[in-house]
Amino acid sequence: MWTVIYIAPTAKVAEMIKSKLTEEGFLVKCRPVNMSKQQFEILVPSGELDEVQEVLNLILHP
């Protein structure tokens, strides 16, 4: 089961987060939330949620 961990404000931010999480070895999906607002959900398998949240914090707040 996939869980949303973050909603990125732009495609560029979503791709950057996806790329960095993938480099860390996580499975990641991105999907548009609302095409008019250009927001994107970042999804990961629910079993990896805790580990991904730690890495995501480092990405967003270096």
PDBQT receptor file of N, H, CA, C and O in Angstrom, charges set to zero:
ATOM      1  N   MET A   1       0.847  -1.186   0.000  1.00  0.00    +0.000 N 
ATOM      2  CA  MET A   1       0.000   0.000   0.000  1.00  0.00    +0.000 C 
ATOM      3  C   MET A   1       0.894   1.253   0.000  1.00  0.00    +0.000 C 
ATOM      4  O   MET A   1       1.891   1.318   0.720  1.00  0.00    +0.000 OA
ATOM      5  N   TRP A   2       0.524   2.221  -0.805  1.00  0.00    +0.000 N 
ATOM      6  H   TRP A   2      -0.286   2.169  -1.389  1.00  0.00    +0.000 HD
ATOM      7  CA  TRP A   2       1.298   3.456  -0.934  1.00  0.00    +0.000 C 
ATOM      8  C   TRP A   2       0.708   4.538  -0.042  1.00  0.00    +0.000 C 
ATOM      9  O   TRP A   2      -0.510   4.649   0.101  1.00  0.00    +0.000 OA
ATOM     10  N   THR A   3       1.583   5.328   0.551  1.00  0.00    +0.000 N 
ATOM     11  H   THR A   3       2.572   5.238   0.435  1.00  0.00    +0.000 HD
ATOM     12  CA  THR A   3       1.182   6.390   1.471  1.00  0.00    +0.000 C 
ATOM     13  C   THR A   3       1.790   7.718   1.027  1.00  0.00    +0.000 C 
ATOM     14  O   THR A   3       2.963   7.785   0.661  1.00  0.00    +0.000 OA
ATOM     15  N   VAL A   4       0.977   8.770   1.065  1.00  0.00    +0.000 N 
ATOM     16  H   VAL A   4       0.024   8.716   1.363  1.00  0.00    +0.000 HD
ATOM     17  CA  VAL A   4       1.469  10.109   0.725  1.00  0.00    +0.000 C 
ATOM     18  C   VAL A   4       2.300  10.634   1.897  1.00  0.00    +0.000 C 
ATOM     19  O   VAL A   4       1.833  10.660   3.035  1.00  0.00    +0.000 OA
ATOM     20  N   ILE A   5       3.547  11.055   1.605  1.00  0.00    +0.000 N 
ATOM     21  H   ILE A   5       3.926  11.034   0.680  1.00  0.00    +0.000 HD
ATOM     22  CA  ILE A   5       4.378  11.605   2.674  1.00  0.00    +0.000 C 
ATOM     23  C   ILE A   5       4.599  13.101   2.531  1.00  0.00    +0.000 C 
ATOM     24  O   ILE A   5       5.022  13.770   3.473  1.00  0.00    +0.000 OA
ATOM     25  N   TYR A   6       4.305  13.625   1.328  1.00  0.00    +0.000 N 
ATOM     26  H   TYR A   6       3.961  13.081   0.562  1.00  0.00    +0.000 HD
ATOM     27  CA  TYR A   6       4.572  15.046   1.107  1.00  0.00    +0.000 C 
ATOM     28  C   TYR A   6       3.796  15.511  -0.113  1.00  0.00    +0.000 C 
ATOM     29  O   TYR A   6       3.599  14.741  -1.053  1.00  0.00    +0.000 OA
ATOM     30  N   ILE A   7       3.356  16.755  -0.108  1.00  0.00    +0.000 N 
ATOM     31  H   ILE A   7       3.516  17.381   0.656  1.00  0.00    +0.000 HD
ATOM     32  CA  ILE A   7       2.741  17.355  -1.290  1.00  0.00    +0.000 C 
ATOM     33  C   ILE A   7       3.650  18.484  -1.745  1.00  0.00    +0.000 C 
ATOM     34  O   ILE A   7       3.796  19.504  -1.072  1.00  0.00    +0.000 OA
ATOM     35  N   ALA A   8       4.251  18.274  -2.894  1.00  0.00    +0.000 N 
ATOM     36  H   ALA A   8       4.133  17.445  -3.441  1.00  0.00    +0.000 HD
ATOM     37  CA  ALA A   8       5.207  19.245  -3.440  1.00  0.00    +0.000 C 
ATOM     38  C   ALA A   8       4.457  20.341  -4.193  1.00  0.00    +0.000 C 
ATOM     39  O   ALA A   8       3.471  20.064  -4.876  1.00  0.00    +0.000 OA
ATOM     40  N   PRO A   9       4.923  21.583  -4.069  1.00  0.00    +0.000 N 
ATOM     41  CA  PRO A   9       4.234  22.706  -4.703  1.00  0.00    +0.000 C 
ATOM     42  C   PRO A   9       4.447  22.799  -6.214  1.00  0.00    +0.000 C 
ATOM     43  O   PRO A   9       3.664  23.445  -6.911  1.00  0.00    +0.000 OA
ATOM     44  N   THR A  10       5.498  22.158  -6.720  1.00  0.00    +0.000 N 
ATOM     45  H   THR A  10       6.134  21.633  -6.154  1.00  0.00    +0.000 HD
ATOM     46  CA  THR A  10       5.775  22.204  -8.168  1.00  0.00    +0.000 C 
ATOM     47  C   THR A  10       6.316  20.857  -8.628  1.00  0.00    +0.000 C 
ATOM     48  O   THR A  10       6.752  20.037  -7.819  1.00  0.00    +0.000 OA
ATOM     49  N   ALA A  11       6.282  20.645  -9.936  1.00  0.00    +0.000 N 
ATOM     50  H   ALA A  11       5.928  21.311 -10.592  1.00  0.00    +0.000 HD
ATOM     51  CA  ALA A  11       6.836  19.419 -10.519  1.00  0.00    +0.000 C 
ATOM     52  C   ALA A  11       8.337  19.341 -10.268  1.00  0.00    +0.000 C 
ATOM     53  O   ALA A  11       8.875  18.258 -10.035  1.00  0.00    +0.000 OA
ATOM     54  N   LYS A  12       9.011  20.483 -10.315  1.00  0.00    +0.000 N 
ATOM     55  H   LYS A  12       8.573  21.363 -10.504  1.00  0.00    +0.000 HD
ATOM     56  CA  LYS A  12      10.463  20.506 -10.108  1.00  0.00    +0.000 C 
ATOM     57  C   LYS A  12      10.825  20.033  -8.695  1.00  0.00    +0.000 C 
ATOM     58  O   LYS A  12      11.749  19.238  -8.526  1.00  0.00    +0.000 OA
ATOM     59  N   VAL A  13      10.107  20.518  -7.692  1.00  0.00    +0.000 N 
ATOM     60  H   VAL A  13       9.357  21.164  -7.830  1.00  0.00    +0.000 HD
ATOM     61  CA  VAL A  13      10.352  20.103  -6.305  1.00  0.00    +0.000 C 
ATOM     62  C   VAL A  13      10.029  18.617  -6.149  1.00  0.00    +0.000 C 
ATOM     63  O   VAL A  13      10.779  17.883  -5.506  1.00  0.00    +0.000 OA
ATOM     64  N   ALA A  14       8.922  18.176  -6.731  1.00  0.00    +0.000 N 
ATOM     65  H   ALA A  14       8.313  18.773  -7.253  1.00  0.00    +0.000 HD
ATOM     66  CA  ALA A  14       8.540  16.763  -6.643  1.00  0.00    +0.000 C 
ATOM     67  C   ALA A  14       9.622  15.873  -7.245  1.00  0.00    +0.000 C 
ATOM     68  O   ALA A  14       9.975  14.847  -6.663  1.00  0.00    +0.000 OA
ATOM     69  N   GLU A  15      10.141  16.252  -8.388  1.00  0.00    +0.000 N 
ATOM     70  H   GLU A  15       9.854  17.085  -8.861  1.00  0.00    +0.000 HD
ATOM     71  CA  GLU A  15      11.172  15.452  -9.056  1.00  0.00    +0.000 C 
ATOM     72  C   GLU A  15      12.460  15.435  -8.242  1.00  0.00    +0.000 C 
ATOM     73  O   GLU A  15      13.126  14.402  -8.170  1.00  0.00    +0.000 OA
ATOM     74  N   MET A  16      12.821  16.554  -7.631  1.00  0.00    +0.000 N 
ATOM     75  H   MET A  16      12.280  17.393  -7.690  1.00  0.00    +0.000 HD
ATOM     76  CA  MET A  16      14.030  16.616  -6.807  1.00  0.00    +0.000 C 
ATOM     77  C   MET A  16      13.899  15.678  -5.601  1.00  0.00    +0.000 C 
ATOM     78  O   MET A  16      14.829  14.938  -5.282  1.00  0.00    +0.000 OA
ATOM     79  N   ILE A  17      12.751  15.713  -4.942  1.00  0.00    +0.000 N 
ATOM     80  H   ILE A  17      11.995  16.314  -5.201  1.00  0.00    +0.000 HD
ATOM     81  CA  ILE A  17      12.538  14.852  -3.776  1.00  0.00    +0.000 C 
ATOM     82  C   ILE A  17      12.529  13.392  -4.195  1.00  0.00    +0.000 C 
ATOM     83  O   ILE A  17      13.154  12.553  -3.546  1.00  0.00    +0.000 OA
ATOM     84  N   LYS A  18      11.825  13.087  -5.276  1.00  0.00    +0.000 N 
ATOM     85  H   LYS A  18      11.318  13.769  -5.803  1.00  0.00    +0.000 HD
ATOM     86  CA  LYS A  18      11.777  11.707  -5.769  1.00  0.00    +0.000 C 
ATOM     87  C   LYS A  18      13.182  11.208  -6.080  1.00  0.00    +0.000 C 
ATOM     88  O   LYS A  18      13.541  10.090  -5.711  1.00  0.00    +0.000 OA
ATOM     89  N   SER A  19      13.970  12.024  -6.750  1.00  0.00    +0.000 N 
ATOM     90  H   SER A  19      13.678  12.932  -7.050  1.00  0.00    +0.000 HD
ATOM     91  CA  SER A  19      15.329  11.647  -7.125  1.00  0.00    +0.000 C 
ATOM     92  C   SER A  19      16.187  11.358  -5.894  1.00  0.00    +0.000 C 
ATOM     93  O   SER A  19      16.888  10.347  -5.849  1.00  0.00    +0.000 OA
ATOM     94  N   LYS A  20      16.135  12.234  -4.904  1.00  0.00    +0.000 N 
ATOM     95  H   LYS A  20      15.565  13.056  -4.940  1.00  0.00    +0.000 HD
ATOM     96  CA  LYS A  20      16.963  12.053  -3.701  1.00  0.00    +0.000 C 
ATOM     97  C   LYS A  20      16.524  10.839  -2.892  1.00  0.00    +0.000 C 
ATOM     98  O   LYS A  20      17.366  10.118  -2.357  1.00  0.00    +0.000 OA
ATOM     99  N   LEU A  21      15.216  10.602  -2.796  1.00  0.00    +0.000 N 
ATOM    100  H   LEU A  21      14.532  11.188  -3.231  1.00  0.00    +0.000 HD
ATOM    101  CA  LEU A  21      14.739   9.428  -2.062  1.00  0.00    +0.000 C 
ATOM    102  C   LEU A  21      15.102   8.143  -2.803  1.00  0.00    +0.000 C 
ATOM    103  O   LEU A  21      15.438   7.136  -2.179  1.00  0.00    +0.000 OA
ATOM    104  N   THR A  22      15.035   8.177  -4.123  1.00  0.00    +0.000 N 
ATOM    105  H   THR A  22      14.763   8.995  -4.630  1.00  0.00    +0.000 HD
ATOM    106  CA  THR A  22      15.407   7.013  -4.932  1.00  0.00    +0.000 C 
ATOM    107  C   THR A  22      16.890   6.707  -4.763  1.00  0.00    +0.000 C 
ATOM    108  O   THR A  22      17.278   5.543  -4.666  1.00  0.00    +0.000 OA
ATOM    109  N   GLU A  23      17.722   7.750  -4.728  1.00  0.00    +0.000 N 
ATOM    110  H   GLU A  23      17.407   8.695  -4.807  1.00  0.00    +0.000 HD
ATOM    111  CA  GLU A  23      19.159   7.563  -4.503  1.00  0.00    +0.000 C 
ATOM    112  C   GLU A  23      19.425   6.880  -3.167  1.00  0.00    +0.000 C 
ATOM    113  O   GLU A  23      20.403   6.146  -3.022  1.00  0.00    +0.000 OA
ATOM    114  N   GLU A  24      18.549   7.123  -2.189  1.00  0.00    +0.000 N 
ATOM    115  H   GLU A  24      17.755   7.718  -2.306  1.00  0.00    +0.000 HD
ATOM    116  CA  GLU A  24      18.697   6.501  -0.863  1.00  0.00    +0.000 C 
ATOM    117  C   GLU A  24      18.150   5.076  -0.838  1.00  0.00    +0.000 C 
ATOM    118  O   GLU A  24      18.229   4.396   0.186  1.00  0.00    +0.000 OA
ATOM    119  N   GLY A  25      17.596   4.624  -1.960  1.00  0.00    +0.000 N 
ATOM    120  H   GLY A  25      17.531   5.176  -2.791  1.00  0.00    +0.000 HD
ATOM    121  CA  GLY A  25      17.137   3.240  -2.064  1.00  0.00    +0.000 C 
ATOM    122  C   GLY A  25      15.657   3.017  -1.814  1.00  0.00    +0.000 C 
ATOM    123  O   GLY A  25      15.226   1.876  -1.648  1.00  0.00    +0.000 OA
ATOM    124  N   PHE A  26      14.876   4.079  -1.785  1.00  0.00    +0.000 N 
ATOM    125  H   PHE A  26      15.226   5.006  -1.920  1.00  0.00    +0.000 HD
ATOM    126  CA  PHE A  26      13.440   3.937  -1.538  1.00  0.00    +0.000 C 
ATOM    127  C   PHE A  26      12.657   3.876  -2.852  1.00  0.00    +0.000 C 
ATOM    128  O   PHE A  26      13.058   4.460  -3.859  1.00  0.00    +0.000 OA
ATOM    129  N   LEU A  27      11.542   3.162  -2.818  1.00  0.00    +0.000 N 
ATOM    130  H   LEU A  27      11.217   2.688  -2.000  1.00  0.00    +0.000 HD
ATOM    131  CA  LEU A  27      10.602   3.186  -3.938  1.00  0.00    +0.000 C 
ATOM    132  C   LEU A  27       9.747   4.437  -3.766  1.00  0.00    +0.000 C 
ATOM    133  O   LEU A  27       9.229   4.695  -2.679  1.00  0.00    +0.000 OA
ATOM    134  N   VAL A  28       9.600   5.210  -4.834  1.00  0.00    +0.000 N 
ATOM    135  H   VAL A  28      10.021   5.001  -5.717  1.00  0.00    +0.000 HD
ATOM    136  CA  VAL A  28       8.877   6.479  -4.753  1.00  0.00    +0.000 C 
ATOM    137  C   VAL A  28       8.010   6.657  -5.990  1.00  0.00    +0.000 C 
ATOM    138  O   VAL A  28       8.425   6.333  -7.102  1.00  0.00    +0.000 OA
ATOM    139  N   LYS A  29       6.801   7.175  -5.786  1.00  0.00    +0.000 N 
ATOM    140  H   LYS A  29       6.463   7.438  -4.882  1.00  0.00    +0.000 HD
ATOM    141  CA  LYS A  29       5.908   7.550  -6.894  1.00  0.00    +0.000 C 
ATOM    142  C   LYS A  29       5.532   9.015  -6.722  1.00  0.00    +0.000 C 
ATOM    143  O   LYS A  29       5.452   9.526  -5.604  1.00  0.00    +0.000 OA
ATOM    144  N   CYS A  30       5.302   9.678  -7.849  1.00  0.00    +0.000 N 
ATOM    145  H   CYS A  30       5.367   9.263  -8.756  1.00  0.00    +0.000 HD
ATOM    146  CA  CYS A  30       4.763  11.041  -7.839  1.00  0.00    +0.000 C 
ATOM    147  C   CYS A  30       3.495  11.042  -8.670  1.00  0.00    +0.000 C 
ATOM    148  O   CYS A  30       3.416  10.375  -9.702  1.00  0.00    +0.000 OA
ATOM    149  N   ARG A  31       2.510  11.790  -8.218  1.00  0.00    +0.000 N 
ATOM    150  H   ARG A  31       2.574  12.332  -7.380  1.00  0.00    +0.000 HD
ATOM    151  CA  ARG A  31       1.299  11.939  -9.026  1.00  0.00    +0.000 C 
ATOM    152  C   ARG A  31       0.695  13.311  -8.777  1.00  0.00    +0.000 C 
ATOM    153  O   ARG A  31       0.753  13.841  -7.668  1.00  0.00    +0.000 OA
ATOM    154  N   PRO A  32       0.113  13.878  -9.827  1.00  0.00    +0.000 N 
ATOM    155  CA  PRO A  32      -0.490  15.211  -9.670  1.00  0.00    +0.000 C 
ATOM    156  C   PRO A  32      -1.702  15.157  -8.748  1.00  0.00    +0.000 C 
ATOM    157  O   PRO A  32      -2.490  14.213  -8.792  1.00  0.00    +0.000 OA
ATOM    158  N   VAL A  33      -1.838  16.183  -7.914  1.00  0.00    +0.000 N 
ATOM    159  H   VAL A  33      -1.197  16.950  -7.879  1.00  0.00    +0.000 HD
ATOM    160  CA  VAL A  33      -2.978  16.280  -7.006  1.00  0.00    +0.000 C 
ATOM    161  C   VAL A  33      -4.120  16.976  -7.725  1.00  0.00    +0.000 C 
ATOM    162  O   VAL A  33      -5.250  16.489  -7.758  1.00  0.00    +0.000 OA
ATOM    163  N   ASN A  34      -3.800  18.121  -8.297  1.00  0.00    +0.000 N 
ATOM    164  H   ASN A  34      -2.882  18.517  -8.271  1.00  0.00    +0.000 HD
ATOM    165  CA  ASN A  34      -4.804  18.948  -8.942  1.00  0.00    +0.000 C 
ATOM    166  C   ASN A  34      -4.088  19.699 -10.061  1.00  0.00    +0.000 C 
ATOM    167  O   ASN A  34      -3.238  20.549  -9.794  1.00  0.00    +0.000 OA
ATOM    168  N   MET A  35      -4.421  19.396 -11.282  1.00  0.00    +0.000 N 
ATOM    169  H   MET A  35      -5.111  18.706 -11.498  1.00  0.00    +0.000 HD
ATOM    170  CA  MET A  35      -3.681  19.967 -12.404  1.00  0.00    +0.000 C 
ATOM    171  C   MET A  35      -3.751  21.492 -12.445  1.00  0.00    +0.000 C 
ATOM    172  O   MET A  35      -2.833  22.135 -12.954  1.00  0.00    +0.000 OA
ATOM    173  N   SER A  36      -4.808  22.069 -11.925  1.00  0.00    +0.000 N 
ATOM    174  H   SER A  36      -5.553  21.547 -11.511  1.00  0.00    +0.000 HD
ATOM    175  CA  SER A  36      -4.909  23.531 -11.957  1.00  0.00    +0.000 C 
ATOM    176  C   SER A  36      -3.945  24.197 -10.965  1.00  0.00    +0.000 C 
ATOM    177  O   SER A  36      -3.531  25.339 -11.167  1.00  0.00    +0.000 OA
ATOM    178  N   LYS A  37      -3.593  23.474  -9.892  1.00  0.00    +0.000 N 
ATOM    179  H   LYS A  37      -3.930  22.547  -9.728  1.00  0.00    +0.000 HD
ATOM    180  CA  LYS A  37      -2.676  24.036  -8.900  1.00  0.00    +0.000 C 
ATOM    181  C   LYS A  37      -1.251  23.541  -9.077  1.00  0.00    +0.000 C 
ATOM    182  O   LYS A  37      -0.329  24.071  -8.458  1.00  0.00    +0.000 OA
ATOM    183  N   GLN A  38      -1.059  22.520  -9.925  1.00  0.00    +0.000 N 
ATOM    184  H   GLN A  38      -1.808  22.090 -10.428  1.00  0.00    +0.000 HD
ATOM    185  CA  GLN A  38       0.274  21.960 -10.166  1.00  0.00    +0.000 C 
ATOM    186  C   GLN A  38       0.943  21.439  -8.901  1.00  0.00    +0.000 C 
ATOM    187  O   GLN A  38       2.152  21.599  -8.740  1.00  0.00    +0.000 OA
ATOM    188  N   GLN A  39       0.192  20.825  -8.008  1.00  0.00    +0.000 N 
ATOM    189  H   GLN A  39      -0.791  20.695  -8.139  1.00  0.00    +0.000 HD
ATOM    190  CA  GLN A  39       0.778  20.196  -6.828  1.00  0.00    +0.000 C 
ATOM    191  C   GLN A  39       0.941  18.700  -7.097  1.00  0.00    +0.000 C 
ATOM    192  O   GLN A  39       0.179  18.106  -7.859  1.00  0.00    +0.000 OA
ATOM    193  N   PHE A  40       1.947  18.106  -6.459  1.00  0.00    +0.000 N 
ATOM    194  H   PHE A  40       2.566  18.589  -5.840  1.00  0.00    +0.000 HD
ATOM    195  CA  PHE A  40       2.238  16.698  -6.693  1.00  0.00    +0.000 C 
ATOM    196  C   PHE A  40       2.404  15.958  -5.369  1.00  0.00    +0.000 C 
ATOM    197  O   PHE A  40       3.103  16.418  -4.467  1.00  0.00    +0.000 OA
ATOM    198  N   GLU A  41       1.742  14.794  -5.271  1.00  0.00    +0.000 N 
ATOM    199  H   GLU A  41       1.173  14.420  -6.004  1.00  0.00    +0.000 HD
ATOM    200  CA  GLU A  41       1.903  13.945  -4.100  1.00  0.00    +0.000 C 
ATOM    201  C   GLU A  41       3.154  13.092  -4.266  1.00  0.00    +0.000 C 
ATOM    202  O   GLU A  41       3.425  12.571  -5.348  1.00  0.00    +0.000 OA
ATOM    203  N   ILE A  42       3.903  12.957  -3.191  1.00  0.00    +0.000 N 
ATOM    204  H   ILE A  42       3.682  13.380  -2.313  1.00  0.00    +0.000 HD
ATOM    205  CA  ILE A  42       5.034  12.046  -3.147  1.00  0.00    +0.000 C 
ATOM    206  C   ILE A  42       4.561  10.846  -2.333  1.00  0.00    +0.000 C 
ATOM    207  O   ILE A  42       4.168  10.990  -1.175  1.00  0.00    +0.000 OA
ATOM    208  N   LEU A  43       4.600   9.668  -2.940  1.00  0.00    +0.000 N 
ATOM    209  H   LEU A  43       4.920   9.551  -3.880  1.00  0.00    +0.000 HD
ATOM    210  CA  LEU A  43       4.110   8.466  -2.274  1.00  0.00    +0.000 C 
ATOM    211  C   LEU A  43       5.233   7.452  -2.095  1.00  0.00    +0.000 C 
ATOM    212  O   LEU A  43       6.117   7.327  -2.943  1.00  0.00    +0.000 OA
ATOM    213  N   VAL A  44       5.184   6.726  -0.970  1.00  0.00    +0.000 N 
ATOM    214  H   VAL A  44       4.467   6.827  -0.281  1.00  0.00    +0.000 HD
ATOM    215  CA  VAL A  44       6.137   5.659  -0.695  1.00  0.00    +0.000 C 
ATOM    216  C   VAL A  44       5.366   4.472  -0.109  1.00  0.00    +0.000 C 
ATOM    217  O   VAL A  44       4.253   4.639   0.390  1.00  0.00    +0.000 OA
ATOM    218  N   PRO A  45       5.960   3.269  -0.172  1.00  0.00    +0.000 N 
ATOM    219  CA  PRO A  45       5.289   2.124   0.459  1.00  0.00    +0.000 C 
ATOM    220  C   PRO A  45       5.122   2.370   1.960  1.00  0.00    +0.000 C 
ATOM    221  O   PRO A  45       6.039   2.863   2.618  1.00  0.00    +0.000 OA
ATOM    222  N   SER A  46       3.963   2.030   2.490  1.00  0.00    +0.000 N 
ATOM    223  H   SER A  46       3.218   1.629   1.956  1.00  0.00    +0.000 HD
ATOM    224  CA  SER A  46       3.673   2.329   3.892  1.00  0.00    +0.000 C 
ATOM    225  C   SER A  46       4.646   1.648   4.850  1.00  0.00    +0.000 C 
ATOM    226  O   SER A  46       4.851   2.142   5.958  1.00  0.00    +0.000 OA
ATOM    227  N   GLY A  47       5.245   0.538   4.458  1.00  0.00    +0.000 N 
ATOM    228  H   GLY A  47       5.078   0.136   3.557  1.00  0.00    +0.000 HD
ATOM    229  CA  GLY A  47       6.207  -0.157   5.308  1.00  0.00    +0.000 C 
ATOM    230  C   GLY A  47       7.510   0.611   5.493  1.00  0.00    +0.000 C 
ATOM    231  O   GLY A  47       8.248   0.354   6.443  1.00  0.00    +0.000 OA
ATOM    232  N   GLU A  48       7.798   1.545   4.602  1.00  0.00    +0.000 N 
ATOM    233  H   GLU A  48       7.198   1.754   3.830  1.00  0.00    +0.000 HD
ATOM    234  CA  GLU A  48       9.039   2.318   4.673  1.00  0.00    +0.000 C 
ATOM    235  C   GLU A  48       8.811   3.725   5.241  1.00  0.00    +0.000 C 
ATOM    236  O   GLU A  48       9.726   4.549   5.234  1.00  0.00    +0.000 OA
ATOM    237  N   LEU A  49       7.631   3.994   5.717  1.00  0.00    +0.000 N 
ATOM    238  H   LEU A  49       6.888   3.324   5.722  1.00  0.00    +0.000 HD
ATOM    239  CA  LEU A  49       7.238   5.341   6.099  1.00  0.00    +0.000 C 
ATOM    240  C   LEU A  49       8.185   6.001   7.095  1.00  0.00    +0.000 C 
ATOM    241  O   LEU A  49       8.605   7.137   6.878  1.00  0.00    +0.000 OA
ATOM    242  N   ASP A  50       8.526   5.316   8.175  1.00  0.00    +0.000 N 
ATOM    243  H   ASP A  50       8.185   4.393   8.351  1.00  0.00    +0.000 HD
ATOM    244  CA  ASP A  50       9.380   5.920   9.207  1.00  0.00    +0.000 C 
ATOM    245  C   ASP A  50      10.752   6.293   8.660  1.00  0.00    +0.000 C 
ATOM    246  O   ASP A  50      11.251   7.393   8.900  1.00  0.00    +0.000 OA
ATOM    247  N   GLU A  51      11.365   5.351   7.912  1.00  0.00    +0.000 N 
ATOM    248  H   GLU A  51      10.960   4.458   7.718  1.00  0.00    +0.000 HD
ATOM    249  CA  GLU A  51      12.694   5.612   7.367  1.00  0.00    +0.000 C 
ATOM    250  C   GLU A  51      12.663   6.758   6.362  1.00  0.00    +0.000 C 
ATOM    251  O   GLU A  51      13.552   7.610   6.354  1.00  0.00    +0.000 OA
ATOM    252  N   VAL A  52      11.645   6.775   5.523  1.00  0.00    +0.000 N 
ATOM    253  H   VAL A  52      10.923   6.083   5.529  1.00  0.00    +0.000 HD
ATOM    254  CA  VAL A  52      11.542   7.808   4.502  1.00  0.00    +0.000 C 
ATOM    255  C   VAL A  52      11.335   9.177   5.146  1.00  0.00    +0.000 C 
ATOM    256  O   VAL A  52      11.908  10.164   4.683  1.00  0.00    +0.000 OA
ATOM    257  N   GLN A  53      10.534   9.257   6.194  1.00  0.00    +0.000 N 
ATOM    258  H   GLN A  53      10.068   8.456   6.570  1.00  0.00    +0.000 HD
ATOM    259  CA  GLN A  53      10.294  10.542   6.850  1.00  0.00    +0.000 C 
ATOM    260  C   GLN A  53      11.583  11.135   7.402  1.00  0.00    +0.000 C 
ATOM    261  O   GLN A  53      11.781  12.348   7.343  1.00  0.00    +0.000 OA
ATOM    262  N   GLU A  54      12.459  10.293   7.935  1.00  0.00    +0.000 N 
ATOM    263  H   GLU A  54      12.298   9.307   7.982  1.00  0.00    +0.000 HD
ATOM    264  CA  GLU A  54      13.747  10.788   8.440  1.00  0.00    +0.000 C 
ATOM    265  C   GLU A  54      14.575  11.385   7.316  1.00  0.00    +0.000 C 
ATOM    266  O   GLU A  54      15.128  12.476   7.456  1.00  0.00    +0.000 OA
ATOM    267  N   VAL A  55      14.662  10.666   6.197  1.00  0.00    +0.000 N 
ATOM    268  H   VAL A  55      14.213   9.780   6.083  1.00  0.00    +0.000 HD
ATOM    269  CA  VAL A  55      15.446  11.155   5.057  1.00  0.00    +0.000 C 
ATOM    270  C   VAL A  55      14.796  12.395   4.464  1.00  0.00    +0.000 C 
ATOM    271  O   VAL A  55      15.494  13.337   4.088  1.00  0.00    +0.000 OA
ATOM    272  N   LEU A  56      13.471  12.410   4.374  1.00  0.00    +0.000 N 
ATOM    273  H   LEU A  56      12.904  11.645   4.679  1.00  0.00    +0.000 HD
ATOM    274  CA  LEU A  56      12.762  13.572   3.825  1.00  0.00    +0.000 C 
ATOM    275  C   LEU A  56      13.047  14.819   4.655  1.00  0.00    +0.000 C 
ATOM    276  O   LEU A  56      13.236  15.901   4.100  1.00  0.00    +0.000 OA
ATOM    277  N   ASN A  57      13.080  14.678   5.978  1.00  0.00    +0.000 N 
ATOM    278  H   ASN A  57      12.926  13.799   6.429  1.00  0.00    +0.000 HD
ATOM    279  CA  ASN A  57      13.405  15.822   6.833  1.00  0.00    +0.000 C 
ATOM    280  C   ASN A  57      14.784  16.376   6.517  1.00  0.00    +0.000 C 
ATOM    281  O   ASN A  57      14.976  17.592   6.506  1.00  0.00    +0.000 OA
ATOM    282  N   LEU A  58      15.744  15.497   6.259  1.00  0.00    +0.000 N 
ATOM    283  H   LEU A  58      15.588  14.509   6.267  1.00  0.00    +0.000 HD
ATOM    284  CA  LEU A  58      17.102  15.940   5.914  1.00  0.00    +0.000 C 
ATOM    285  C   LEU A  58      17.120  16.642   4.556  1.00  0.00    +0.000 C 
ATOM    286  O   LEU A  58      17.876  17.593   4.355  1.00  0.00    +0.000 OA
ATOM    287  N   ILE A  59      16.296  16.176   3.634  1.00  0.00    +0.000 N 
ATOM    288  H   ILE A  59      15.683  15.404   3.797  1.00  0.00    +0.000 HD
ATOM    289  CA  ILE A  59      16.227  16.792   2.300  1.00  0.00    +0.000 C 
ATOM    290  C   ILE A  59      15.608  18.192   2.395  1.00  0.00    +0.000 C 
ATOM    291  O   ILE A  59      16.114  19.147   1.805  1.00  0.00    +0.000 OA
ATOM    292  N   LEU A  60      14.504  18.299   3.147  1.00  0.00    +0.000 N 
ATOM    293  H   LEU A  60      14.093  17.524   3.626  1.00  0.00    +0.000 HD
ATOM    294  CA  LEU A  60      13.770  19.568   3.230  1.00  0.00    +0.000 C 
ATOM    295  C   LEU A  60      14.423  20.569   4.172  1.00  0.00    +0.000 C 
ATOM    296  O   LEU A  60      14.281  21.777   3.983  1.00  0.00    +0.000 OA
ATOM    297  N   HIS A  61      15.133  20.085   5.180  1.00  0.00    +0.000 N 
ATOM    298  H   HIS A  61      15.248  19.104   5.333  1.00  0.00    +0.000 HD
ATOM    299  CA  HIS A  61      15.753  20.954   6.181  1.00  0.00    +0.000 C 
ATOM    300  C   HIS A  61      17.210  20.568   6.380  1.00  0.00    +0.000 C 
ATOM    301  O   HIS A  61      17.559  20.005   7.417  1.00  0.00    +0.000 OA
ATOM    302  N   PRO A  62      18.070  20.859   5.403  1.00  0.00    +0.000 N 
ATOM    303  CA  PRO A  62      19.481  20.416   5.493  1.00  0.00    +0.000 C 
ATOM    304  C   PRO A  62      20.252  21.117   6.606  1.00  0.00    +0.000 C 
ATOM    305  O   PRO A  62      21.438  20.850   6.799  1.00  0.00    +0.000 OA
TER     306      PRO A  62
